[in-house]
């Protein structure tokens, strides 16, 4: 079996692993919509500044996780807020959110 290597303008399908065009919305092999096409780039619904501020100010309670739609992680932050560990993690996450680019934030947290 030969391994297919993707080029600079290609990516792997999220579902089947087939090499497809980097800007493809649907995989031609399996027909699955690729991550990132349900959310418009630069959409104002969720941004990194708000997530960073939530993480810094209310991160111990998981506010930034709820904001980003990670409800399970937000509940874990709430359950363990009395230990102060979520506060430390949230502080680090807040700094990361505020220092990364918008594109990197969207790729990592909104897809």
C-alpha positions as CSV (number, residue, x, y, z in Angstrom):
1,X,0.0,0.0,0.0
2,X,1.4,3.4,-1.0
3,X,1.1,6.3,1.4
4,X,-0.3,9.5,-0.1
5,X,1.5,12.6,1.0
6,X,-0.5,15.9,1.0
7,X,0.8,19.0,-0.8
8,X,0.9,22.6,0.5
9,X,-2.6,23.3,-0.9
10,X,-4.1,20.1,0.4
11,X,-5.4,18.6,3.7
12,X,-6.6,15.3,4.9
13,X,-10.4,14.7,5.2
14,X,-11.6,14.9,8.8
15,X,-13.6,11.7,8.4
16,X,-12.0,9.3,5.9
17,X,-8.4,10.7,5.8
18,X,-8.4,11.2,2.0
19,X,-6.2,13.9,0.6
20,X,-8.4,16.8,-0.6
21,X,-8.0,20.4,-1.6
22,X,-7.3,22.7,1.4
23,X,-10.3,24.9,0.6
24,X,-12.7,22.0,0.0
25,X,-16.0,22.2,1.9
26,X,-17.0,18.6,1.3
27,X,-14.8,15.5,0.8
28,X,-15.3,14.1,-2.7
29,X,-14.8,10.6,-1.4
30,X,-17.1,10.4,1.7
31,X,-19.2,13.6,1.3
32,X,-18.6,14.8,4.9
33,X,-18.5,18.6,5.5
34,X,-15.1,19.6,6.7
35,X,-14.6,21.5,10.0
36,X,-14.5,25.2,9.8
37,X,-17.2,25.6,7.1
38,X,-20.1,25.8,9.5
39,X,-18.5,28.9,11.1
40,X,-17.6,31.8,8.9
41,X,-14.0,33.1,9.5
42,X,-14.0,36.4,11.4
43,X,-17.6,35.8,12.5
44,X,-18.4,38.0,15.6
45,X,-20.2,35.2,17.4
46,X,-17.1,34.1,19.5
47,X,-13.8,35.9,19.6
48,X,-10.5,35.4,21.4
49,X,-10.6,38.7,23.3
50,X,-13.8,37.9,25.0
51,X,-12.7,34.3,25.7
52,X,-9.4,35.6,27.1
53,X,-11.2,38.1,29.4
54,X,-13.6,35.5,30.6
55,X,-10.7,33.1,31.3
56,X,-8.8,35.8,33.3
57,X,-11.8,37.1,35.3
58,X,-14.1,34.2,35.7
59,X,-12.0,31.3,34.5
60,X,-12.1,29.6,37.9
61,X,-15.8,28.9,37.3
62,X,-15.2,27.8,33.6
63,X,-16.9,30.8,32.0
64,X,-14.6,30.8,29.1
65,X,-15.3,27.1,28.5
66,X,-19.1,27.7,28.5
67,X,-18.5,30.7,26.1
68,X,-16.6,28.5,23.7
69,X,-19.3,25.8,23.8
70,X,-17.2,23.3,25.8
71,X,-20.0,22.6,28.4
72,X,-18.4,19.4,29.7
73,X,-15.1,21.1,30.5
74,X,-17.0,24.1,32.0
75,X,-18.8,21.7,34.4
76,X,-15.5,20.2,35.4
77,X,-14.2,23.7,36.2
78,X,-17.3,24.3,38.3
79,X,-16.9,21.0,40.2
80,X,-13.3,21.6,41.0
81,X,-13.3,25.4,41.5
82,X,-12.8,25.0,45.2
83,X,-9.3,23.5,44.6
84,X,-8.2,26.7,42.8
85,X,-6.6,24.5,40.1
86,X,-9.1,25.6,37.4
87,X,-8.2,29.2,38.2
88,X,-4.5,28.5,37.6
89,X,-5.3,26.7,34.3
90,X,-7.7,29.4,33.2
91,X,-5.2,32.1,33.8
92,X,-2.7,30.3,31.5
93,X,-5.5,29.7,28.9
94,X,-6.5,33.4,29.1
95,X,-2.9,34.5,28.4
96,X,-2.8,32.0,25.5
97,X,-6.1,33.2,24.0
98,X,-5.0,36.8,24.2
99,X,-1.6,36.2,22.6
100,X,-2.5,33.9,19.7
101,X,-3.7,35.1,16.3
102,X,-7.3,35.2,15.3
103,X,-6.7,32.5,12.7
104,X,-5.0,30.2,15.1
105,X,-7.8,30.7,17.7
106,X,-10.5,30.0,15.1
107,X,-8.7,26.9,13.9
108,X,-8.1,25.5,17.4
109,X,-11.3,26.5,19.3
110,X,-14.1,27.1,16.7
111,X,-13.8,24.1,14.4
